[in-house]
Amino acid sequence: MTSAAPSKIPFVDLHPQHEPLQGEFEQAFQGLLSRGDFVMGKAVEDFETAFATASGASYGVGVACGTDALALGLQACGLGPNTSVLLPTNTFVATLIGVLRTGATPILVDCDPETGLIDLDAAADTVREDTHALIAVHLYGQMVSPKALLAFSAAHDLMIFEDAAQAHLAQREGFRAGSVGIAAAFSFYPSKNLGALGDGGMVLTAQPEVSDRMRCLRNYGAPRKYFHTELGTNSRLDTIQASLLNIKLPHLEGWNRDRNRLAQHYDALLAEQLPQVRPLVNHSGDGHVYHLYVALLPQQIERKQLQADLEDRGVQSGVHYPLPCHLQPAFRDLGYSLGDFPHAERHSQSMISLPMYPGLGKQQVEKVVEALVDAIQEQASSGLDSRETGSLSNGLQLKAQL
Ligand SMILES: Cc1ncc(COP(=O)(O)O)c(C=O)c1O
Protein backbone atom coordinates (compact mmCIF):
# COMPACT_ATOMS: atom_id res chain seq x y z
CA MET A 1 0.00 0.00 0.00
CA THR A 2 1.36 3.42 -0.92
CA SER A 3 0.08 6.84 0.02
CA ALA A 4 -1.18 9.29 -2.58
CA ALA A 5 1.42 11.73 -3.96
CA PRO A 6 1.76 14.53 -1.39
CA SER A 7 1.05 17.33 -3.86
CA LYS A 8 -2.41 15.93 -4.70
CA ILE A 9 -5.16 16.05 -2.14
CA PRO A 10 -7.59 13.19 -2.75
CA PHE A 11 -11.19 13.42 -1.64
CA VAL A 12 -10.66 10.43 0.65
CA ASP A 13 -7.45 8.58 1.48
CA LEU A 14 -7.70 5.47 3.65
CA HIS A 15 -3.96 4.73 3.68
CA PRO A 16 -3.20 6.85 6.78
CA GLN A 17 -5.79 4.79 8.73
CA HIS A 18 -4.76 1.41 7.41
CA GLU A 19 -0.97 1.51 7.12
CA PRO A 20 -0.29 1.47 10.89
CA LEU A 21 -2.78 -1.41 11.32
CA GLN A 22 -1.56 -3.61 8.48
CA GLY A 23 0.31 -6.04 10.74
CA GLU A 24 -2.77 -6.54 12.94
CA PHE A 25 -4.94 -7.07 9.85
CA GLU A 26 -2.57 -9.78 8.63
CA GLN A 27 -2.63 -11.50 12.02
CA ALA A 28 -6.45 -11.39 12.02
CA PHE A 29 -6.50 -13.07 8.62
CA GLN A 30 -4.05 -15.76 9.78
CA GLY A 31 -6.19 -16.30 12.89
CA LEU A 32 -9.34 -16.74 10.80
CA LEU A 33 -7.55 -19.19 8.48
CA SER A 34 -6.45 -21.33 11.37
CA ARG A 35 -9.78 -21.18 13.25
CA GLY A 36 -11.87 -21.71 10.12
CA ASP A 37 -14.98 -20.00 11.55
CA PHE A 38 -15.62 -18.21 8.25
CA VAL A 39 -19.32 -17.47 8.81
CA MET A 40 -20.76 -15.90 11.99
CA GLY A 41 -17.66 -16.69 13.99
CA LYS A 42 -16.49 -15.26 17.30
CA ALA A 43 -15.27 -12.05 15.67
CA VAL A 44 -18.83 -11.15 14.63
CA GLU A 45 -20.19 -11.63 18.14
CA ASP A 46 -17.30 -9.67 19.64
CA PHE A 47 -17.81 -6.79 17.23
CA GLU A 48 -21.59 -6.73 17.71
CA THR A 49 -21.11 -6.38 21.46
CA ALA A 50 -18.27 -3.86 21.22
CA PHE A 51 -19.99 -1.57 18.71
CA ALA A 52 -23.34 -1.67 20.55
CA THR A 53 -21.61 -0.86 23.85
CA ALA A 54 -19.61 2.00 22.34
CA SER A 55 -22.80 3.46 20.84
CA GLY A 56 -24.92 3.21 23.99
CA ALA A 57 -27.18 0.45 22.63
CA SER A 58 -27.95 -2.95 24.16
CA TYR A 59 -27.84 -5.20 21.08
CA GLY A 60 -25.97 -5.21 17.78
CA VAL A 61 -26.89 -7.44 14.85
CA GLY A 62 -24.37 -7.54 12.01
CA VAL A 63 -25.59 -7.70 8.42
CA ALA A 64 -24.08 -7.59 4.94
CA CYS A 65 -24.36 -3.82 4.31
CA GLY A 66 -26.07 -0.64 5.46
CA THR A 67 -28.90 -1.01 2.96
CA ASP A 68 -29.80 -4.40 4.47
CA ALA A 69 -29.52 -2.87 7.96
CA LEU A 70 -32.19 -0.36 6.91
CA ALA A 71 -34.52 -2.77 5.11
CA LEU A 72 -34.31 -5.57 7.67
CA GLY A 73 -34.17 -3.20 10.64
CA LEU A 74 -37.35 -1.41 9.57
CA GLN A 75 -39.03 -4.77 8.99
CA ALA A 76 -37.91 -5.98 12.44
CA CYS A 77 -39.60 -2.87 13.91
CA GLY A 78 -42.88 -3.83 12.25
CA LEU A 79 -42.85 -1.61 9.16
CA GLY A 80 -44.44 -3.10 6.07
CA PRO A 81 -47.46 -2.85 3.77
CA ASN A 82 -50.24 -0.57 5.04
CA THR A 83 -47.83 1.62 6.95
CA SER A 84 -46.08 4.82 5.90
CA VAL A 85 -42.68 6.19 6.92
CA LEU A 86 -41.37 9.78 6.94
CA LEU A 87 -37.84 10.28 5.65
CA PRO A 88 -35.77 13.12 4.19
CA THR A 89 -35.39 13.50 0.44
CA ASN A 90 -31.87 14.82 1.10
CA THR A 91 -30.16 11.53 1.84
CA PHE A 92 -28.30 8.76 0.09
CA VAL A 93 -30.82 6.79 -1.92
CA ALA A 94 -30.34 3.66 0.25
CA THR A 95 -32.57 5.19 2.96
CA LEU A 96 -35.47 5.26 0.50
CA ILE A 97 -34.61 1.82 -0.91
CA GLY A 98 -34.71 0.42 2.64
CA VAL A 99 -38.26 1.72 3.14
CA LEU A 100 -39.47 0.48 -0.25
CA ARG A 101 -38.06 -3.00 0.40
CA THR A 102 -40.36 -3.37 3.43
CA GLY A 103 -43.46 -2.60 1.36
CA ALA A 104 -44.18 0.54 3.43
CA THR A 105 -45.05 3.83 1.72
CA PRO A 106 -42.33 6.48 1.89
CA ILE A 107 -43.32 10.08 2.61
CA LEU A 108 -40.49 12.39 1.66
CA VAL A 109 -39.70 15.54 3.65
CA ASP A 110 -37.62 18.65 2.87
CA CYS A 111 -34.43 19.57 4.74
CA ASP A 112 -33.39 22.40 6.98
CA PRO A 113 -31.41 24.77 4.73
CA GLU A 114 -28.74 25.42 7.38
CA THR A 115 -27.87 21.82 8.27
CA GLY A 116 -29.21 19.71 5.39
CA LEU A 117 -30.95 17.49 8.01
CA ILE A 118 -34.65 16.57 7.94
CA ASP A 119 -36.96 19.49 8.74
CA LEU A 120 -39.14 18.20 11.58
CA ASP A 121 -41.67 21.05 11.21
CA ALA A 122 -42.20 20.06 7.59
CA ALA A 123 -42.42 16.41 8.68
CA ALA A 124 -45.16 17.28 11.19
CA ASP A 125 -47.30 18.63 8.34
CA THR A 126 -47.16 15.35 6.42
CA VAL A 127 -47.90 12.79 9.16
CA ARG A 128 -50.79 10.53 8.11
CA GLU A 129 -53.07 8.10 9.94
CA ASP A 130 -50.96 5.17 8.79
CA THR A 131 -47.57 6.78 9.58
CA HIS A 132 -45.69 4.47 11.94
CA ALA A 133 -42.16 5.86 11.86
CA LEU A 134 -39.80 8.68 11.01
CA ILE A 135 -36.28 7.95 9.80
CA ALA A 136 -33.76 10.41 11.23
CA VAL A 137 -30.79 10.37 8.86
CA HIS A 138 -27.78 11.69 10.80
CA LEU A 139 -26.37 13.05 7.56
CA TYR A 140 -22.74 14.07 7.01
CA GLY A 141 -21.90 13.07 10.61
CA GLN A 142 -24.32 15.31 12.51
CA MET A 143 -27.22 13.85 14.49
CA VAL A 144 -30.73 15.17 14.10
CA SER A 145 -31.52 16.72 17.51
CA PRO A 146 -32.40 13.77 19.83
CA LYS A 147 -34.58 16.03 22.03
CA ALA A 148 -36.56 17.19 19.01
CA LEU A 149 -36.87 13.59 17.76
CA LEU A 150 -38.17 12.29 21.09
CA ALA A 151 -40.66 15.19 21.29
CA PHE A 152 -41.77 14.44 17.70
CA SER A 153 -42.19 10.76 18.52
CA ALA A 154 -44.34 11.56 21.56
CA ALA A 155 -46.42 14.23 19.80
CA HIS A 156 -47.26 12.02 16.81
CA ASP A 157 -47.14 8.62 18.49
CA LEU A 158 -44.65 7.13 16.05
CA MET A 159 -41.29 5.37 16.16
CA ILE A 160 -37.95 6.99 15.44
CA PHE A 161 -35.58 4.84 13.36
CA GLU A 162 -32.05 6.21 12.90
CA ASP A 163 -30.06 5.97 9.68
CA ALA A 164 -26.65 6.40 11.26
CA ALA A 165 -24.62 5.18 8.27
CA GLN A 166 -22.66 8.45 8.32
CA ALA A 167 -22.53 9.02 12.07
CA HIS A 168 -20.60 6.32 13.96
CA LEU A 169 -20.17 7.54 17.57
CA ALA A 170 -21.62 10.98 16.78
CA GLN A 171 -23.07 12.73 19.85
CA ARG A 172 -25.64 15.42 20.52
CA GLU A 173 -27.50 16.51 23.64
CA GLY A 174 -26.01 13.63 25.63
CA PHE A 175 -27.07 10.91 23.17
CA ARG A 176 -24.93 8.83 20.85
CA ALA A 177 -26.05 7.93 17.34
CA GLY A 178 -27.84 4.62 17.57
CA SER A 179 -29.28 5.17 21.06
CA VAL A 180 -32.18 7.54 20.34
CA GLY A 181 -34.80 5.59 18.42
CA ILE A 182 -36.25 2.09 18.49
CA ALA A 183 -33.36 0.94 16.31
CA ALA A 184 -30.59 2.29 14.09
CA ALA A 185 -28.88 1.21 10.88
CA PHE A 186 -25.13 1.54 10.32
CA SER A 187 -22.95 0.96 7.27
CA PHE A 188 -19.31 -0.11 7.34
CA TYR A 189 -18.66 0.71 3.68
CA PRO A 190 -14.87 1.33 3.46
CA SER A 191 -14.97 5.15 3.39
CA LYS A 192 -17.37 5.48 6.34
CA ASN A 193 -16.01 6.83 9.65
CA LEU A 194 -15.72 3.18 10.66
CA GLY A 195 -15.19 1.24 7.46
CA ALA A 196 -14.50 -2.41 6.69
CA LEU A 197 -12.28 -3.53 3.82
CA GLY A 198 -15.44 -4.38 1.93
CA ASP A 199 -19.15 -4.15 2.73
CA GLY A 200 -20.77 -4.50 6.13
CA GLY A 201 -23.63 -3.16 8.22
CA MET A 202 -25.33 -3.42 11.61
CA VAL A 203 -28.60 -2.74 13.37
CA LEU A 204 -28.41 -1.45 16.93
CA THR A 205 -31.35 -1.51 19.30
CA ALA A 206 -32.26 -1.47 22.98
CA GLN A 207 -35.24 -3.78 22.39
CA PRO A 208 -34.72 -7.55 22.79
CA GLU A 209 -37.68 -8.30 20.46
CA VAL A 210 -36.20 -6.19 17.65
CA SER A 211 -32.81 -7.83 18.13
CA ASP A 212 -34.33 -11.35 18.06
CA ARG A 213 -36.36 -10.61 14.94
CA MET A 214 -33.30 -9.13 13.21
CA ARG A 215 -31.28 -12.26 13.97
CA CYS A 216 -34.06 -14.30 12.46
CA LEU A 217 -34.48 -12.10 9.35
CA ARG A 218 -30.77 -12.10 8.51
CA ASN A 219 -30.66 -15.88 8.86
CA TYR A 220 -33.25 -17.06 6.27
CA GLY A 221 -36.09 -16.22 8.67
CA ALA A 222 -34.96 -19.02 11.00
CA PRO A 223 -34.93 -18.49 14.80
CA ARG A 224 -33.20 -21.91 15.02
CA LYS A 225 -31.63 -24.25 12.51
CA TYR A 226 -33.98 -25.61 9.81
CA PHE A 227 -37.05 -24.00 11.40
CA HIS A 228 -38.34 -20.97 9.46
CA THR A 229 -40.99 -18.67 10.86
CA GLU A 230 -40.96 -15.96 8.18
CA LEU A 231 -39.48 -14.97 4.84
CA GLY A 232 -35.95 -13.92 5.70
CA THR A 233 -32.76 -13.62 3.73
CA ASN A 234 -29.04 -14.34 3.96
CA SER A 235 -27.43 -11.13 5.14
CA ARG A 236 -24.47 -11.61 7.46
CA LEU A 237 -21.56 -9.44 8.47
CA ASP A 238 -18.53 -11.26 7.08
CA THR A 239 -16.35 -12.75 9.79
CA ILE A 240 -13.17 -11.38 8.25
CA GLN A 241 -14.71 -7.90 8.07
CA ALA A 242 -15.78 -8.16 11.71
CA SER A 243 -12.19 -9.11 12.68
CA LEU A 244 -10.86 -6.03 10.90
CA LEU A 245 -13.57 -3.79 12.39
CA ASN A 246 -12.64 -5.07 15.88
CA ILE A 247 -9.11 -3.82 15.21
CA LYS A 248 -10.30 -0.44 13.92
CA LEU A 249 -12.99 0.33 16.54
CA PRO A 250 -10.61 1.45 19.35
CA HIS A 251 -9.24 4.12 16.99
CA LEU A 252 -12.62 5.52 15.95
CA GLU A 253 -12.98 8.13 18.65
CA GLY A 254 -9.56 9.59 17.83
CA TRP A 255 -10.31 9.59 14.09
CA ASN A 256 -13.60 11.37 14.72
CA ARG A 257 -11.82 13.96 16.85
CA ASP A 258 -9.36 14.55 13.98
CA ARG A 259 -12.26 15.07 11.58
CA ASN A 260 -13.90 17.56 13.94
CA ARG A 261 -10.64 19.52 14.33
CA LEU A 262 -10.10 19.61 10.57
CA ALA A 263 -13.65 20.89 10.14
CA GLN A 264 -13.01 23.67 12.64
CA HIS A 265 -9.93 24.64 10.65
CA TYR A 266 -11.97 24.70 7.41
CA ASP A 267 -14.69 26.77 9.15
CA ALA A 268 -12.19 29.38 10.36
CA LEU A 269 -10.37 29.67 7.03
CA LEU A 270 -13.58 29.92 5.02
CA ALA A 271 -15.05 32.55 7.37
CA GLU A 272 -11.89 34.60 6.97
CA GLN A 273 -11.10 34.11 3.30
CA LEU A 274 -14.33 33.09 1.55
CA PRO A 275 -17.36 34.18 3.58
CA GLN A 276 -19.58 33.68 0.54
CA VAL A 277 -18.95 29.90 0.83
CA ARG A 278 -21.06 28.77 3.82
CA PRO A 279 -20.30 25.54 5.67
CA LEU A 280 -23.38 23.69 6.89
CA VAL A 281 -24.14 24.68 10.46
CA ASN A 282 -22.83 22.48 13.28
CA HIS A 283 -25.23 22.35 16.24
CA SER A 284 -23.36 19.48 17.90
CA GLY A 285 -19.96 21.00 18.72
CA ASP A 286 -17.42 18.21 19.24
CA GLY A 287 -20.16 15.62 18.72
CA HIS A 288 -20.27 16.21 14.95
CA VAL A 289 -18.13 13.47 13.40
CA TYR A 290 -17.88 15.05 9.93
CA HIS A 291 -18.23 12.01 7.71
CA LEU A 292 -18.29 14.72 5.05
CA TYR A 293 -17.36 18.39 5.15
CA VAL A 294 -20.09 20.13 3.20
CA ALA A 295 -20.36 23.81 2.27
CA LEU A 296 -22.82 25.77 0.16
CA LEU A 297 -21.45 27.72 -2.80
CA PRO A 298 -22.85 31.06 -3.90
CA GLN A 299 -25.69 30.49 -6.33
CA GLN A 300 -23.91 32.02 -9.32
CA ILE A 301 -20.97 29.58 -9.19
CA GLU A 302 -20.87 26.98 -11.95
CA ARG A 303 -20.06 23.95 -9.79
CA LYS A 304 -18.86 21.50 -12.44
CA GLN A 305 -16.34 24.01 -13.71
CA LEU A 306 -15.28 24.83 -10.17
CA GLN A 307 -14.63 21.15 -9.43
CA ALA A 308 -12.58 20.86 -12.63
CA ASP A 309 -10.59 23.96 -11.64
CA LEU A 310 -9.98 22.49 -8.19
CA GLU A 311 -8.84 19.22 -9.76
CA ASP A 312 -6.38 21.21 -11.93
CA ARG A 313 -5.02 22.62 -8.67
CA GLY A 314 -4.59 19.11 -7.24
CA VAL A 315 -7.74 19.07 -5.09
CA GLN A 316 -10.49 16.50 -5.43
CA SER A 317 -14.02 17.31 -4.29
CA GLY A 318 -17.41 15.59 -4.19
CA VAL A 319 -21.14 16.31 -4.28
CA HIS A 320 -23.49 14.65 -1.78
CA TYR A 321 -25.89 14.47 -3.48
CA PRO A 322 -26.44 16.02 -6.91
CA LEU A 323 -30.06 14.82 -7.29
CA PRO A 324 -32.38 14.44 -4.28
CA CYS A 325 -34.34 11.20 -3.90
CA HIS A 326 -37.65 12.68 -5.09
CA LEU A 327 -36.15 13.54 -8.48
CA GLN A 328 -34.42 10.20 -9.13
CA PRO A 329 -35.90 8.51 -12.22
CA ALA A 330 -36.21 5.18 -10.35
CA PHE A 331 -38.80 6.68 -7.99
CA ARG A 332 -40.94 8.61 -10.46
CA ASP A 333 -43.91 6.44 -9.44
CA LEU A 334 -43.93 8.09 -6.02
CA GLY A 335 -45.38 11.11 -7.79
CA TYR A 336 -43.01 13.86 -6.68
CA SER A 337 -41.74 16.55 -9.02
CA LEU A 338 -39.35 19.47 -9.32
CA GLY A 339 -40.30 22.25 -6.91
CA ASP A 340 -41.72 19.92 -4.23
CA PHE A 341 -38.76 20.30 -1.84
CA PRO A 342 -37.10 23.65 -2.57
CA HIS A 343 -34.46 23.52 0.19
CA ALA A 344 -33.22 20.06 -0.80
CA GLU A 345 -33.23 21.07 -4.47
CA ARG A 346 -31.22 24.22 -3.80
CA HIS A 347 -28.85 22.27 -1.55
CA SER A 348 -28.27 19.63 -4.25
CA GLN A 349 -27.34 22.37 -6.70
CA SER A 350 -25.05 24.48 -4.54
CA MET A 351 -23.30 22.10 -2.14
CA ILE A 352 -19.74 20.86 -2.43
CA SER A 353 -17.89 18.33 -0.25
CA LEU A 354 -14.25 19.08 0.48
CA PRO A 355 -11.55 16.50 1.36
CA MET A 356 -12.11 15.09 4.85
CA TYR A 357 -10.41 12.07 6.39
CA PRO A 358 -8.22 11.27 9.39
CA GLY A 359 -4.63 11.80 8.30
CA LEU A 360 -5.46 14.89 6.25
CA GLY A 361 -3.04 17.59 7.44
CA LYS A 362 -3.92 21.10 8.55
CA GLN A 363 -1.64 22.40 5.80
CA GLN A 364 -3.58 20.37 3.27
CA VAL A 365 -6.80 21.99 4.49
CA GLU A 366 -5.11 25.34 3.93
CA LYS A 367 -4.16 24.25 0.43
CA VAL A 368 -7.76 23.21 -0.31
CA VAL A 369 -9.08 26.60 0.79
CA GLU A 370 -6.36 28.39 -1.16
CA ALA A 371 -7.33 26.42 -4.28
CA LEU A 372 -10.98 27.24 -3.68
CA VAL A 373 -10.23 30.97 -3.36
CA ASP A 374 -8.21 30.87 -6.60
CA ALA A 375 -10.77 28.86 -8.52
CA ILE A 376 -13.67 31.08 -7.44
CA GLN A 377 -11.73 34.22 -8.29
CA GLU A 378 -10.85 32.77 -11.69
CA GLN A 379 -14.49 31.98 -12.38
CA ALA A 380 -15.60 35.45 -11.35
CA SER A 381 -12.99 37.14 -13.53
CA SER A 382 -13.58 34.91 -16.58
CA GLY A 383 -17.31 35.67 -16.32
CA LEU A 384 -18.14 31.97 -16.26
CA ASP A 385 -20.79 32.07 -13.63
CA SER A 386 -24.51 31.71 -13.97
CA ARG A 387 -25.10 35.45 -14.35
CA GLU A 388 -22.97 35.39 -17.48
CA THR A 389 -24.14 32.11 -19.01
CA GLY A 390 -27.71 33.07 -18.15
CA SER A 391 -28.93 29.47 -18.26
CA LEU A 392 -27.73 27.91 -15.07
CA SER A 393 -30.08 29.07 -12.34
CA ASN A 394 -30.73 26.25 -9.85
CA GLY A 395 -34.09 25.12 -11.14
CA LEU A 396 -32.92 25.11 -14.74
CA GLN A 397 -29.83 23.07 -13.93
CA LEU A 398 -32.02 20.46 -12.29
CA LYS A 399 -34.43 20.46 -15.22
CA ALA A 400 -31.51 19.92 -17.56
CA GLN A 401 -30.49 16.86 -15.56
CA LEU A 402 -33.93 15.29 -15.49
C1 LIG B 1 -27.10 7.74 4.75
C2 LIG B 1 -26.80 6.37 4.21
N1 LIG B 1 -27.71 5.39 4.38
C3 LIG B 1 -27.49 4.14 3.95
C4 LIG B 1 -26.31 3.79 3.31
C5 LIG B 1 -26.17 2.42 2.74
O1 LIG B 1 -25.07 1.71 3.22
P1 LIG B 1 -24.38 0.58 2.32
O2 LIG B 1 -23.67 1.26 1.21
O3 LIG B 1 -23.47 -0.10 3.28
O4 LIG B 1 -25.45 -0.33 1.83
C6 LIG B 1 -25.32 4.77 3.14
C7 LIG B 1 -24.01 4.47 2.56
O5 LIG B 1 -23.65 4.32 1.52
C8 LIG B 1 -25.58 6.09 3.58
O6 LIG B 1 -24.68 7.06 3.40
Ligand as a Chemical Component Dictionary entry (heavy atoms), coordinates in Angstrom:
data_LIG
# 
_chem_comp.id                   LIG 
_chem_comp.type                 NON-POLYMER 
_chem_comp.pdbx_formal_charge   0 
_chem_comp.three_letter_code    LIG 
# 
loop_
_chem_comp_atom.comp_id 
_chem_comp_atom.atom_id 
_chem_comp_atom.alt_atom_id 
_chem_comp_atom.type_symbol 
_chem_comp_atom.charge 
_chem_comp_atom.model_Cartn_x 
_chem_comp_atom.model_Cartn_y 
_chem_comp_atom.model_Cartn_z 
_chem_comp_atom.pdbx_ordinal 
LIG C1 C1 C 0 -27.105 7.739  4.746 1  
LIG C2 C2 C 0 -26.801 6.368  4.215 2  
LIG N1 N1 N 0 -27.707 5.385  4.384 3  
LIG C3 C3 C 0 -27.485 4.140  3.952 4  
LIG C4 C4 C 0 -26.313 3.788  3.308 5  
LIG C5 C5 C 0 -26.169 2.418  2.742 6  
LIG O1 O1 O 0 -25.075 1.707  3.216 7  
LIG P1 P1 P 0 -24.381 0.575  2.322 8  
LIG O2 O2 O 0 -23.667 1.258  1.208 9  
LIG O3 O3 O 0 -23.465 -0.098 3.283 10 
LIG O4 O4 O 0 -25.445 -0.327 1.833 11 
LIG C6 C6 C 0 -25.318 4.772  3.139 12 
LIG C7 C7 C 0 -24.014 4.468  2.556 13 
LIG O5 O5 O 0 -23.653 4.316  1.517 14 
LIG C8 C8 C 0 -25.581 6.094  3.581 15 
LIG O6 O6 O 0 -24.684 7.061  3.404 16 
# 
loop_
_chem_comp_bond.comp_id 
_chem_comp_bond.atom_id_1 
_chem_comp_bond.atom_id_2 
_chem_comp_bond.value_order 
_chem_comp_bond.pdbx_ordinal 
LIG C1 C2 SING 1  
LIG C2 N1 SING 2  
LIG C2 C8 DOUB 3  
LIG N1 C3 DOUB 4  
LIG C3 C4 SING 5  
LIG C4 C5 SING 6  
LIG C4 C6 DOUB 7  
LIG C5 O1 SING 8  
LIG O1 P1 SING 9  
LIG P1 O2 DOUB 10 
LIG P1 O3 SING 11 
LIG P1 O4 SING 12 
LIG C6 C7 SING 13 
LIG C6 C8 SING 14 
LIG C7 O5 DOUB 15 
LIG C8 O6 SING 16 
# 
